[in-house]
Amino acid sequence: MAVTGGRYFGDRMSYAAGAPRSNGHGQVVIFNKANTNPIPVKMILEGEQFGSSFGYELTTADINGDQKPDLIIAAPFYFNKSEGGAVYIYQNDKDMLPEQPTLKLTGTMESHFGLALANIGDINKDSCEDLAVGAPYEGDGVVYIYLGSRTGLVSKPAQRIQASDLGLLPHPLHTFGSSISGGTDVDGNSYPDIAVGAYNSSAVVMLLSRPIINIETTARGNELRNIDPAKPGCLHDASTNLTCFTFEACCSIEPYEPASANKDLRLLYTVEAETFGGHKKFSRVFFDREIKHSNVVKREVTVRTNGRQTCQQVTGYIKENTKDIQSPIKFRLNYTIVEPRLPRSGLELLNPILDQTQAFAEFEGTFQKDCGDDDICESNLILNAELDLDMENDNYALILGEKNETRVNVNVLNKADSAYETQLFVVHQKSVSYIAASRTNSVTCNRFNDTVVACSLGNPMKRNTALYVSLRFDPSGLENDERKLTFHVFVNTTSQHIGDVKPEKELEVRVVKRVTLTLTGYDKPEQSFYSGEVKKDSKVMQMEDIGSPVMHTYTIFNEGPWKAPKVELNIYWPHQLTSEKSKKDKWLLYLEAMPIVENAALSECEVAPGLINPLKLTSKTKSNDLLSTLQMAPAAYMMRPTDKTQYFSRYSTYSEKSVYKKPKPTQRPGPYDEDDDDEEGRYLNRVRRNTFERIIRPERFMDNGGEHTNRKRDIVELDCNKATASCVKIKCDIYNIEAFTEASVHIRARLWNSTLVSEYPRADLVRIMSRATAKIPLEFSVEHTEVNYLVETRAYPELLDQQREQPTSIWVYIVAIICGLVVLAVVVLILWHIGFFKRRRPDPTLSGNLVKSEEKPFLNDATSNGRGF
């Protein structure tokens, strides 16, 4: 695609040929001149990117003026996220070309920078050849001019010529810079000119080089030294109440050709204070006090090309409340030629241009300082910082909640020259907020941003000055996972620090989150009773058929000093026991509903599936009458009737925060009904046996019954901790319990009357205990002690003198009488059938003996027989 040549390796001629598609990324092959065929290859240069067309354009130029040719290679299709096209400079070093480029130039995205490349000769007369690079797809096309120098090609373009800036043609150009040719003086002014092609417009543009003028630029003024910020006015403007200074901007121009002696040139000079070159965004100086208060001044002046110096007076003003009086004020003076309008014909002679490497001067102004004869302030600031916290194991410890704030106490001492613009900075975490600083006459502190506090210690802070300041911070915003608190304290000044130790200190604090939890509980009612007949589970249709309601309440109180971010309350609930007779599991405390959490902003409770009302029983109590159940909690128990509706509403809010995991449709755990032989009963029995594998036997003991009676009492204890009851776990997570506040968990259940009647009909007392433990999870790094508590329900059988025989129903008597009569009738019938009622002697009525016998008196008969009385 491209060929160039030069004596790259000494006296012998070499040729370079581009192969932009070789190996995908492109190559440039360099041959030495020889009489052999093929010509031997001296060197191969590789492209860096696939598809970049490395070697698409080549040129040779002596860009550093060492009389040794350098090789320039273009890759116009190179690209990355922000660049498009590249030009590589291989600078000759001791008759050798490097394998890697000395300099890489890039263009804008999709500009095809490097599609055209040309050595345009020495256009600025510095004995170094210059380079033109075309970017035809950057807008309507751009040509970049790069100047050579003794150190190599200057990477910043000296000139950027856009097609849109050319006013020579009636129609706009497109793809300007698609081809370039240079190095020929067309107009005969001893400067090489450039021809640029625009193939989409079928046009060629001739760019004529203008003569370059050498200019000497200087600035002078005595008032630029030792500017006193406390003294208003200056020689040029003594009436102002601002500090000002005056200096002169000067330049001189030598004739640039024999015919140009004593020719007048119209120049524009610009003075800019501090904001040039990215030094600062804002300036401490402004010019033109009556107009815009701008830090830039521009004026036109006429200069004669006779080598004599021409000067103009400039006055600057120091802005009010300027604190930085240590660092100097930097200025830049720059001259440019006032350009005339371009003529219609490009062949007319144009004005020369200034050599921009000589057309500017940078200088500075200094303030009056208390720094000695050398005007260099060398301060020695000594910093000491500490916290008003207790030490634990040689480290600061912040026990959250014990103090509402913590203080950073700082002492600063200056043992050398005055320290100008001295500031104290305290960098802290965003979760710690700055409150205020102690009031002192010489120190002012302000919040710089969310994590930095800045304090002004004086401007200047003079020698042997000692200052003290105490800064207050609020640590209540610390996140739960923050275990360390850091304060980075340091002092800064615009003076030079000469001390051996930097004035800074790191204060590390161990954050201690300490909580003291107490766990208490109670049950309602205090006594429960059981009696009556034993009902099978299948006969229990409503909650009221189970037995009396029971509520266990656990209360967590946070004694501080810090909040409890999360308390995990685990309640072990005795919901079943194993029958000693049938070896079957029977209900004990039947869970009626999900636990209710009171006085907690956020909470959730978790119970294993199928344990909340597994029999799906309903209640006779309407939703509006549920207050009767909730009255067992102390707050509701002592509440006036008019307050109950509001109380119930509050309970309902908490119950909605509970998390109840519903069982799958096939999961219906519960005691097995002995008389129920269906498939569901067998399934429930399997669930029961898998869940509670061992047989739970209640603990019984005898008590003397008190000091007023000698009767021994039979007491049964059903306790989760002693494994005398089958227990389930209820887990409640309660979040953000603040110091000196509490939260309560209420568990509502029913005492299963049939179980106690069948198992302990003659016991004097059955004690049913639930247990709870409360702790804060380890991930919150809160120092605390796990606490536990038990709540006991006391169940009594009805008293013996109150237990009467139940009257026999009337139908029993009726059935008994009927049965007796039936039996009697059957017996009589049988006896009659076998002839039991038939007589064996003759019937006296069937003969005359009965008549004769009747005729004889009974007494006479007896006398006659000698048997009378």
C-alpha positions in Angstrom: 0.0 0.0 0.0 2.8 2.4 0.9 6.6 2.7 0.2 9.2 5.0 1.6 13.0 4.9 1.9 15.9 6.4 3.8 19.3 5.6 5.2 17.9 4.1 8.4 21.0 1.9 9.1 23.9 4.1 8.1 25.2 4.9 4.6 23.3 2.2 2.8 19.9 3.0 1.3 17.0 1.0 2.7 13.3 0.8 1.7 10.2 0.2 3.8 7.1 -1.3 2.3 3.7 -1.6 4.1 1.7 -4.8 4.2 -1.4 -3.7 6.1 -3.2 -7.1 6.0 -0.2 -9.3 6.8 -0.9 -11.6 9.8 -4.2 -9.7 10.3 -2.7 -6.8 12.2 -0.3 -5.5 9.5 3.5 -5.4 9.0 6.1 -3.1 7.6 9.0 -4.9 5.9 12.4 -3.0 5.6 14.8 -4.1 2.9 18.5 -3.1 2.3 19.5 -2.2 -1.2 21.3 -5.1 -2.7 22.0 -6.7 -6.1 20.6 -10.0 -5.1 17.1 -11.3 -5.9 15.1 -11.5 -3.8 16.3 -8.4 -1.8 17.2 -9.5 1.8 14.9 -8.4 4.6 16.6 -6.3 7.2 13.8 -5.8 9.6 10.0 -6.4 10.1 7.9 -4.1 12.3 4.6 -5.6 13.6 1.3 -3.9 14.1 -0.4 -4.0 17.6 -4.1 -4.5 16.8 -6.0 -6.9 14.5 -7.5 -5.1 11.5 -5.8 -1.8 12.2 -4.0 -1.8 8.8 -0.6 -1.1 10.2 1.6 0.1 7.3 -1.3 1.7 5.3 0.7 4.9 5.0 4.5 5.5 5.4 6.8 8.5 5.3 10.4 9.4 6.3 11.4 12.6 8.1 14.2 13.9 10.3 12.0 15.0 13.1 14.8 15.8 15.6 17.3 17.4 13.3 20.1 14.9 13.9 20.6 14.2 10.1 19.3 10.6 10.6 16.0 9.7 9.0 13.1 8.5 11.2 10.3 6.2 10.0 6.6 7.2 10.5 3.9 4.5 10.1 0.1 4.9 10.0 -2.6 2.5 11.1 -5.8 4.4 10.2 -8.2 1.7 11.3 -6.8 1.3 14.8 -9.6 1.9 17.4 -10.5 1.7 21.1 -13.3 3.2 23.2 -12.3 6.8 22.6 -9.8 6.8 19.8 -9.7 6.0 16.1 -6.5 5.8 14.0 -2.9 5.8 15.1 0.5 7.0 13.8 3.7 5.4 15.1 7.0 7.3 15.3 10.1 5.1 15.1 12.9 7.5 15.9 16.4 6.7 14.6 19.0 6.1 17.3 22.6 5.6 16.3 21.7 4.3 12.8 19.2 1.9 14.1 15.4 1.8 14.2 13.8 0.5 17.4 11.5 -2.5 17.3 8.9 -0.6 19.4 7.6 2.9 18.5 9.1 5.9 20.2 5.9 7.8 20.1 2.2 7.0 19.3 -0.3 9.6 18.1 -4.0 8.9 18.0 -7.1 10.6 16.6 -10.7 10.8 17.5 -13.2 7.9 17.1 -13.9 6.9 13.5 -11.8 9.7 12.1 -9.4 7.4 10.2 -6.5 9.4 11.7 -3.4 8.6 9.6 -5.2 7.8 6.3 -2.9 10.4 4.8 0.7 11.1 6.0 3.3 13.5 4.7 6.7 15.0 5.5 6.0 18.7 5.0 9.5 20.0 5.5 10.7 22.5 8.1 7.9 25.0 8.2 9.1 26.8 11.4 12.8 27.1 10.5 14.1 25.2 13.5 16.1 22.6 11.4 13.7 19.8 12.3 11.3 18.5 9.7 7.6 18.6 10.5 4.7 16.2 9.9 1.1 16.5 8.6 -1.5 13.9 9.4 -4.9 13.7 7.7 -8.2 12.6 9.5 -10.7 12.8 6.6 -13.7 11.5 8.7 -13.4 13.8 11.6 -16.3 16.0 10.7 -15.7 17.2 7.2 -12.0 16.5 7.5 -9.1 17.7 9.6 -5.3 18.0 9.0 -3.0 18.0 12.0 0.4 19.7 11.9 3.0 18.3 14.2 6.3 20.1 14.7 9.7 18.4 15.1 12.1 19.4 17.9 15.5 18.5 19.2 13.9 15.9 21.5 11.6 14.4 18.9 8.2 15.1 17.5 6.0 17.2 19.8 2.9 15.1 20.6 0.6 18.1 20.8 -0.4 19.4 17.4 0.8 22.9 16.6 -2.1 23.5 14.3 -5.4 21.8 13.6 -6.8 22.8 10.2 -10.5 22.0 9.7 -12.3 22.0 6.4 -15.1 24.1 7.9 -12.6 26.9 8.8 -11.6 27.3 5.1 -13.5 30.2 3.5 -12.0 29.7 0.0 -14.8 27.8 -1.7 -18.5 28.4 -2.1 -19.4 24.9 -1.2 -18.2 22.9 1.9 -15.5 20.3 1.6 -15.9 16.7 2.6 -13.2 14.1 3.4 -10.7 16.9 3.7 -7.3 15.3 4.5 -7.7 12.1 2.5 -4.4 12.8 0.8 -1.5 15.2 1.6 1.6 16.4 -0.2 4.1 18.9 1.3 7.7 20.1 1.3 7.4 22.4 -1.8 7.6 26.2 -1.7 4.8 27.2 -4.1 4.7 31.0 -3.5 8.4 31.5 -3.2 8.5 32.9 0.4 11.1 30.3 1.5 8.5 28.3 3.5 7.2 24.9 2.3 3.5 24.7 1.4 1.0 21.9 1.7 -1.5 20.5 -0.8 -4.5 18.6 0.7 -7.0 16.5 -1.2 -10.7 16.0 -0.5 -11.7 13.2 -2.8 -15.4 13.3 -1.9 -15.5 16.9 -3.1 -13.2 16.3 -6.0 -11.1 19.2 -4.8 -7.5 20.0 -3.8 -6.7 22.8 -1.3 -3.3 24.6 -1.3 -2.3 25.7 2.1 0.4 28.4 1.9 2.9 28.7 4.7 3.3 32.1 6.2 6.6 33.6 7.5 7.3 33.0 11.2 8.2 35.9 13.3 10.6 35.6 16.3 9.3 37.6 19.3 10.7 38.2 22.7 8.1 38.3 25.5 8.8 39.6 29.1 6.9 41.0 32.1 8.4 43.3 34.7 7.3 45.2 37.8 8.6 45.8 41.3 5.1 45.5 42.8 5.0 41.8 41.9 7.2 41.0 45.0 6.0 41.2 48.6 2.4 42.0 48.0 1.0 43.0 51.4 -2.6 41.7 51.6 -3.3 43.9 54.6 -2.4 47.1 52.8 -4.9 48.5 50.3 -4.1 50.4 47.2 -1.0 50.6 44.9 0.9 53.2 42.9 -1.4 53.1 39.9 -4.7 53.1 42.0 -4.1 54.5 45.4 -7.7 55.2 46.1 -9.0 51.6 46.1 -9.7 49.8 49.3 -8.4 46.5 47.8 -4.8 45.4 47.6 -3.5 45.9 44.1 -0.3 45.7 42.1 1.0 46.9 38.7 3.3 45.4 36.2 4.2 45.8 32.5 3.7 43.4 29.6 6.5 43.9 27.1 7.6 42.4 23.7 10.0 43.1 20.9 10.0 41.9 17.3 13.0 41.6 14.9 12.6 42.0 11.1 11.5 38.7 9.7 12.7 39.6 6.2 14.7 42.4 4.6 11.6 44.2 3.4 9.8 44.0 6.8 12.0 46.4 8.8 10.0 49.1 10.7 6.7 47.5 9.7 3.8 47.9 12.1 2.1 44.7 13.3 -1.2 44.7 15.2 -0.9 42.3 18.1 -3.3 41.1 20.8 -1.8 40.4 24.2 -3.6 38.3 26.9 -2.8 38.2 30.6 -4.4 35.4 32.5 -4.0 34.8 36.3 -3.8 31.3 37.8 -6.5 29.4 35.8 -4.3 28.6 32.8 -2.9 25.1 32.2 -5.3 23.6 34.8 -3.5 25.1 37.8 -6.6 26.3 39.5 -10.3 26.6 38.8 -10.5 30.0 40.5 -8.1 32.9 40.8 -7.3 35.1 43.7 -6.8 38.1 41.3 -9.0 40.0 38.9 -8.4 42.8 36.4 -10.5 45.7 35.2 -12.1 46.6 38.5 -14.8 48.7 36.9 -16.0 46.1 34.4 -16.3 42.3 35.0 -13.8 41.5 37.7 -12.3 38.9 35.4 -8.9 37.3 35.9 -8.2 37.6 32.2 -7.4 40.8 30.4 -7.1 41.2 26.6 -5.9 44.3 24.8 -4.6 45.2 21.3 -1.3 47.0 20.7 0.7 48.1 17.6 4.4 46.9 17.6 7.0 48.0 15.1 9.4 45.4 13.8 12.6 47.2 14.7 13.7 45.1 17.7 12.7 47.8 20.3 10.7 46.8 23.3 7.1 47.9 23.6 5.4 47.8 27.1 1.8 48.2 28.4 0.8 48.7 32.0 -1.5 46.1 33.7 -3.1 46.5 37.2 -4.4 43.5 39.2 -6.4 43.4 42.4 -6.5 40.8 45.2 -9.9 39.5 46.0 -11.4 40.0 49.4 -11.1 37.2 52.0 -8.1 35.7 50.2 -6.6 33.1 52.6 -3.8 31.7 50.5 -1.1 34.2 50.8 1.7 31.7 50.9 1.7 30.3 47.4 2.7 32.7 44.6 0.2 34.1 42.0 1.1 32.7 38.6 0.5 34.7 35.4 0.7 33.9 31.7 1.3 36.6 29.1 0.6 35.6 25.5 0.9 37.5 22.1 -0.9 36.7 18.9 -1.2 38.6 15.6 -4.6 40.2 14.9 -5.6 38.2 11.8 -7.1 40.0 8.8 -10.1 38.6 6.9 -9.1 35.9 4.5 -9.2 37.3 0.9 -11.2 35.7 -1.8 -8.0 34.6 -3.6 -5.7 32.4 -1.7 -2.7 33.5 -3.8 -2.4 36.9 -2.1 0.4 37.3 0.4 -0.9 36.9 4.0 0.6 38.3 7.2 3.3 36.3 9.0 2.6 34.4 12.2 4.4 34.5 15.6 6.6 31.7 16.8 4.3 30.4 19.5 7.2 28.9 21.4 8.4 32.5 22.0 5.2 34.4 22.0 4.3 33.8 25.7 5.9 34.3 29.1 5.0 33.0 32.5 5.8 34.8 35.7 4.5 35.1 39.3 3.8 37.5 42.1 4.6 36.8 45.7 3.0 38.0 49.0 4.8 39.6 51.9 5.4 36.9 54.5 7.0 36.5 57.9 9.5 33.9 56.6 13.0 35.5 56.7 15.2 36.9 54.0 14.9 33.9 51.7 11.1 34.3 51.5 10.7 30.6 52.1 8.5 29.7 55.1 9.7 26.6 56.8 7.4 25.6 59.6 7.5 22.7 62.1 4.1 21.7 63.2 3.7 19.2 66.1 0.4 17.5 66.5 -1.0 15.6 69.4 -4.5 14.1 69.4 -6.4 11.9 71.8 -10.0 10.8 72.6 -12.0 11.2 75.8 -12.6 7.5 76.0 -11.6 4.8 78.4 -8.8 2.4 77.5 -9.4 -1.4 77.3 -6.3 -3.5 76.5 -4.3 -0.4 75.5 -7.0 0.5 72.9 -9.7 3.1 73.0 -13.1 1.6 73.6 -16.4 3.3 72.7 -19.3 1.7 74.6 -22.2 2.7 72.5 -25.1 4.2 74.5 -23.1 5.2 77.6 -22.2 8.5 76.0 -24.2 10.6 73.6 -21.0 12.0 72.1 -17.2 11.5 71.9 -14.6 14.2 71.7 -11.4 14.4 69.7 -9.0 16.7 71.6 -6.2 18.2 69.5 -3.1 20.2 70.4 -1.0 21.9 67.7 2.3 23.6 68.2 4.5 25.5 65.6 8.1 25.5 66.5 9.5 27.2 63.4 8.6 29.9 60.8 5.1 31.1 60.5 2.8 28.5 58.9 0.5 30.1 56.4 -3.1 28.9 55.7 -2.8 26.4 58.5 -5.7 24.0 58.7 -6.6 21.1 60.9 -8.5 18.2 59.2 -10.4 15.4 61.0 -11.5 12.6 58.7 -14.2 10.4 60.1 -16.6 7.7 59.0 -19.8 8.8 57.3 -21.9 7.1 60.0 -20.4 9.5 62.6 -21.7 13.0 62.5 -19.9 16.1 63.5 -21.7 18.2 66.2 -19.5 21.2 67.0 -16.1 22.3 68.3 -15.1 24.1 71.5 -15.3 27.8 71.3 -11.9 29.5 70.9 -11.0 32.9 69.7 -8.4 31.7 67.2 -9.8 28.4 65.9 -12.9 28.1 63.7 -14.2 24.7 62.6 -16.7 23.8 59.9 -18.0 20.7 58.3 -16.2 20.3 55.0 -18.3 17.4 53.8 -20.0 14.3 55.3 -16.7 12.8 56.4 -14.3 15.8 56.9 -14.2 18.6 59.4 -11.8 21.5 58.6 -10.5 23.9 61.3 -8.6 27.1 60.5 -5.7 27.6 62.9 -4.6 30.9 61.6 -3.1 32.7 58.6 -0.4 32.7 59.6 0.1 30.5 62.6 3.2 32.2 64.0 6.3 30.7 65.6 5.8 29.2 69.1 2.1 29.4 68.9 0.1 26.5 70.6 -3.5 25.9 69.9 -6.1 23.6 71.4 -9.4 22.5 70.0 -11.9 19.9 71.1 -14.3 18.5 68.4 -17.5 16.7 69.3 -18.9 13.8 67.4 -22.1 11.8 67.6 -21.6 8.0 67.1 -25.3 7.1 67.3 -25.5 6.5 63.5 -23.0 3.7 63.5 -24.2 0.7 61.5 -24.7 -2.7 63.1 -21.7 -4.2 61.2 -19.2 -1.5 62.1 -16.8 -2.7 64.7 -14.1 -0.1 64.4 -14.1 3.7 64.5 -11.3 5.7 62.9 -10.4 9.3 63.2 -7.6 10.5 60.9 -6.3 13.8 62.2 -3.7 15.9 60.3 -2.5 19.5 59.8 -1.9 21.1 56.5 -0.2 24.4 55.5 1.1 26.1 52.4 4.4 26.6 54.2 7.2 24.0 53.9 7.2 21.5 56.7 10.7 20.7 58.0 9.9 18.5 61.0 11.0 14.8 61.1 7.4 13.7 61.9 4.4 14.5 59.8 1.7 16.3 61.7 -0.9 13.6 61.5 -2.3 10.9 63.8 -4.6 8.0 63.4 -7.0 7.3 66.3 -8.6 3.9 66.3 -11.5 3.0 68.5 -12.9 -0.4 69.2 -16.7 -0.1 69.0 -18.3 -2.0 71.9 -21.9 -2.7 71.5 -23.0 -3.9 75.0 -26.5 -5.0 75.9 -27.9 -6.3 79.1 -31.1 -8.4 78.5 -33.6 -9.5 81.0 -36.2 -12.1 80.3 -39.4 -12.5 82.4 -42.7 -14.2 81.9 -46.1 -15.1 83.4 -49.0 -17.2 82.6 -52.8 -16.4 82.6 -54.8 -17.6 84.2 -52.7 -18.4 87.3 -54.7 -21.6 87.9 -56.5 -23.9 85.5 -58.8 -26.8 86.3 -59.7 -29.9 84.5 -62.5 -32.4 85.0 -65.3 -34.1 83.2 -65.4 -36.9 80.7 -62.8 -37.9 78.2 -63.4 -36.9 74.6 -61.8 -38.4 71.6 -60.2 -36.0 69.1 -62.9 -36.8 66.6 -65.5 -35.5 69.0 -63.8 -32.2 69.5 -65.3 -29.8 67.1 -64.5 -26.3 68.5 -61.9 -24.7 70.5 -64.1 -24.5 73.5 -64.4 -28.3 73.5 -60.7 -28.6 74.2 -60.5 -26.9 77.6 -59.7 -23.7 79.3 -57.6 -21.1 77.5 -54.0 -20.5 78.5 -51.6 -17.7 77.6 -47.8 -17.7 78.3 -46.2 -14.3 77.9 -42.4 -13.6 77.7 -41.1 -10.1 78.1 -37.6 -9.0 76.9 -36.3 -5.9 78.5 -33.2 -4.1 77.2 -31.3 -2.5 80.1 -28.9 -0.9 77.7 -26.7 0.8 77.2 -27.0 0.0 73.4 -29.9 -1.1 71.3 -30.4 -4.7 70.5 -30.4 -4.9 66.7 -32.0 -8.4 66.8 -33.1 -10.6 69.6 -33.7 -14.2 68.9 -36.3 -15.6 71.3 -36.6 -19.4 71.3 -39.6 -20.8 73.1 -39.8 -24.6 73.8 -43.5 -25.3 74.0 -45.0 -28.5 75.6 -47.7 -29.3 73.1 -48.0 -33.1 73.7 -47.2 -35.9 76.1 -47.0 -39.7 75.7 -49.8 -41.6 77.5 -48.5 -44.1 80.1 -51.4 -46.4 79.4 -51.7 -46.4 75.6 -48.2 -45.2 74.7 -49.9 -42.7 72.3 -49.1 -39.0 72.0 -51.9 -36.8 73.3 -52.4 -33.1 73.2 -51.3 -31.0 76.1 -51.1 -27.3 75.4 -52.8 -27.0 72.0 -51.5 -24.0 70.1 -54.5 -21.9 69.1 -52.8 -19.2 67.0 -49.5 -17.7 65.9 -47.6 -15.9 68.7 -48.3 -12.2 69.0 -45.4 -9.7 69.4 -46.1 -6.5 71.3 -44.1 -3.3 71.4 -41.8 -4.2 68.5 -41.5 -2.1 65.3 -40.5 -5.2 63.3 -40.7 -8.8 64.3 -41.4 -12.2 62.9 -42.3 -15.5 64.4 -41.7 -19.0 63.0 -43.4 -22.2 63.9 -42.9 -25.6 62.3 -45.7 -26.4 59.7 -48.8 -28.0 61.1 -48.4 -27.0 64.7 -50.8 -24.1 64.8 -54.4 -25.5 65.2 -53.6 -28.7 63.2 -57.2 -30.0 63.7 -58.5 -26.8 62.0 -60.9 -26.2 64.8 -63.2 -23.1 64.8 -64.2 -21.0 67.8 -67.6 -19.9 69.0 -66.0 -16.6 69.8 -66.6 -14.0 67.1 -63.7 -11.9 65.9 -65.1 -9.0 67.8 -65.2 -11.0 71.0 -61.5 -12.1 70.9 -60.8 -9.5 73.5 -61.9 -12.0 76.1 -58.9 -14.1 75.2 -56.5 -11.2 75.0 -57.5 -10.0 78.5 -55.0 -12.5 79.8 -52.2 -10.1 78.9 -51.4 -7.7 81.7 -52.0 -4.6 79.7 -55.4 -5.7 78.5 -56.3 -7.2 81.8 -56.1 -3.9 83.6 -57.5 -1.8 80.8 -60.7 0.0 81.0 -63.5 -1.5 78.8 -63.5 1.6 76.6 -59.8 1.0 75.7 -60.1 -2.6 74.7 -60.9 -1.9 71.1 -57.7 0.2 70.7 -55.7 -2.5 72.5 -57.0 -5.3 70.2 -56.2 -3.2 67.1 -52.6 -2.9 68.3 -52.4 -6.7 68.9 -53.8 -7.3 65.4 -51.0 -5.2 63.9 -48.4 -7.3 65.6 -49.9 -10.6 64.6 -49.7 -9.6 61.0 -45.9 -9.5 61.3 -45.7 -13.1 62.3 -44.5 -15.6 59.7 -46.5 -18.7 59.7 -45.2 -21.5 57.5 -48.3 -23.4 56.2 -48.0 -27.2 56.0 -48.3 -29.0 52.7 -51.8 -30.5 52.1 -50.7 -34.0 53.1 -49.1 -32.8 56.4 -51.6 -32.9 59.3 -49.6 -33.9 62.3 -51.4 -34.6 65.6 -52.1 -37.2 68.1 -53.6 -40.5 66.8 -57.2 -41.2 67.8 -57.2 -44.7 69.2 -60.6 -45.5 67.7 -59.9 -44.0 64.3 -58.6 -46.7 62.0 -58.7 -44.7 58.7 -55.8 -44.0 56.5 -55.4 -40.4 57.8 -55.1 -41.7 61.4 -52.3 -44.1 60.4 -50.5 -41.4 58.6 -50.7 -39.1 61.6 -49.4 -41.8 63.7 -46.4 -42.2 61.4 -45.7 -38.5 61.6 -46.0 -38.6 65.4 -43.6 -41.5 65.7 -41.0 -39.9 63.4 -41.2 -36.6 65.3 -41.1 -37.9 68.8 -39.2 -41.2 68.8 -38.8 -41.7 72.5 -41.5 -42.2 75.0 -42.0 -39.3 77.3 -42.8 -40.2 80.9 -44.0 -37.5 83.3 -42.2 -36.9 86.5 -44.2 -37.5 89.6 -43.4 -36.8 93.3 -45.1 -36.5 96.6 -45.3 -33.2 98.5 -46.3 -32.8 102.2 -49.0 -30.4 101.1 -47.9 -27.5 103.3 -47.4 -27.0 107.0 -51.1 -27.1 107.9 -51.8 -30.6 106.6 -50.0 -33.8 106.7 -51.6 -35.1 103.6 -49.2 -36.1 100.8 -49.9 -34.5 97.5 -49.4 -36.2 94.1 -47.7 -33.6 91.8 -46.9 -34.2 88.1 -44.4 -32.0 86.3 -44.4 -31.8 82.5 -41.3 -29.9 81.5 -39.5 -29.6 78.2 -36.2 -29.3 79.9 -36.7 -32.5 81.8 -38.0 -34.4 78.7 -41.3 -35.1 80.5 -43.3 -33.6 77.6 -43.0 -33.5 73.9 -41.9 -30.0 72.9 -41.8 -27.9 69.8 -39.7 -24.8 69.1 -41.2 -21.4 68.5 -38.7 -18.9 67.2 -39.4 -15.2 67.3 -37.0 -12.6 65.9 -37.5 -9.1 67.3 -35.6 -6.3 65.7 -34.2 -3.0 67.1 -35.2 -3.1 70.8 -33.9 0.3 72.0 -32.3 0.7 75.3 -34.7 0.8 78.3 -37.6 -0.5 76.2 -39.2 -3.9 76.1 -41.1 -6.3 73.8 -43.4 -9.1 74.7 -44.5 -12.3 73.0 -47.8 -13.8 73.8 -48.5 -17.5 73.0 -52.2 -18.5 73.2 -53.2 -22.2 73.6 -55.8 -24.5 75.1 -55.3 -26.9 77.9 -56.4 -30.3 76.6 -58.8 -31.3 79.3 -59.3 -34.9 78.1 -55.6 -35.7 78.3 -55.3 -34.6 81.9 -58.5 -36.3 83.0 -57.5 -39.6 81.4 -53.9 -39.5 82.5 -53.9 -37.8 85.9 -57.5 -38.1 87.3 -56.2 -38.4 90.9 -53.2 -36.0 90.8 -53.4 -33.1 93.1 -51.5 -30.8 90.7 -50.1 -30.9 87.2 -47.4 -28.3 86.4 -46.9 -27.6 82.7 -43.8 -25.6 81.9 -42.6 -23.8 78.8 -39.1 -22.4 78.6 -37.5 -19.6 76.6 -34.0 -18.4 75.8 -33.1 -14.9 74.4 -29.9 -14.0 72.7 -28.5 -11.7 70.0 -27.0 -13.4 67.0 -23.2 -13.4 66.7 -23.1 -11.6 63.4 -24.2 -8.4 65.1 -21.1 -8.4 67.4 -23.0 -7.3 70.4 -21.6 -8.2 73.8 -24.4 -9.7 75.9 -25.3 -12.7 78.0 -27.9 -15.2 76.9 -30.9 -15.3 79.3 -33.6 -17.8 79.9 -36.9 -18.1 81.8 -39.7 -20.5 82.4 -43.4 -20.0 82.6 -45.6 -22.5 84.4 -49.2 -23.4 84.0 -50.8 -25.0 87.2 -53.6 -27.4 86.4 -55.7 -28.7 89.3 -58.4 -31.4 89.1 -61.7 -30.3 90.7 -61.8 -30.6 94.5 -63.1 -33.9 95.9 -65.9 -32.3 97.8 -66.9 -30.6 94.7 -66.8 -33.8 92.6 -70.3 -35.4 92.8 -71.5 -38.6 91.2 -73.2 -37.8 88.0 -77.0 -38.6 88.3 -78.1 -41.7 86.3 -80.2 -40.8 83.3 -84.0 -41.7 83.4 -83.7 -43.7 80.3 -81.3 -46.1 82.1 -84.1 -46.9 84.6 -86.7 -47.3 81.9 -84.5 -49.7 80.0 -83.7 -51.7 83.2 -87.4 -52.1 84.0 -88.3 -53.2 80.5 -85.4 -55.6 80.5 -86.5 -57.1 83.8 -90.1 -57.5 82.6 -88.9 -59.1 79.4 -86.8 -61.6 81.4 -89.6 -62.4 83.8 -92.0 -63.0 80.9 -89.5 -65.3 79.2 -89.0 -67.3 82.4 -92.8 -67.6 83.0 -93.3 -68.7 79.4 -90.6 -71.3 79.8 -92.0 -72.6 83.0 -95.5 -72.7 81.6 -94.2 -74.6 78.5 -92.6 -77.3 80.6 -95.7 -77.7 82.6 -94.5 -76.2 85.8 -97.9 -74.9 86.6 -99.8 -78.3 86.2 -101.1 -80.0 89.5 -100.5 -83.8 90.2 -103.4 -84.7 92.7 -107.0 -85.0 91.7 -109.2 -82.0 91.7 -111.6 -82.2 94.5 -114.3 -80.5 92.4 -114.4 -83.5 90.2 -116.0 -85.9 93.0 -118.5 -85.9 95.7 -115.9 -85.9 98.4 -115.7 -82.2 98.3 -119.3 -81.9 99.2 -119.1 -84.4 101.9 -116.1 -82.8 103.4 -117.7 -79.5 103.3 -120.6 -80.8 105.2 -118.4 -81.9 108.1 -117.3 -79.0 110.3 -113.6 -78.5 110.6 -113.7 -78.5 114.4 -115.7 -81.5 114.7 -113.4 -83.4 112.4 -110.6 -82.5 114.6 -112.3 -83.5 117.8 -113.3 -86.8 116.4 -109.8 -87.6 115.6 -108.6 -86.8 119.2 -106.4 -83.9 118.0 -108.3 -81.0 119.4 -107.0 -78.4 121.8 
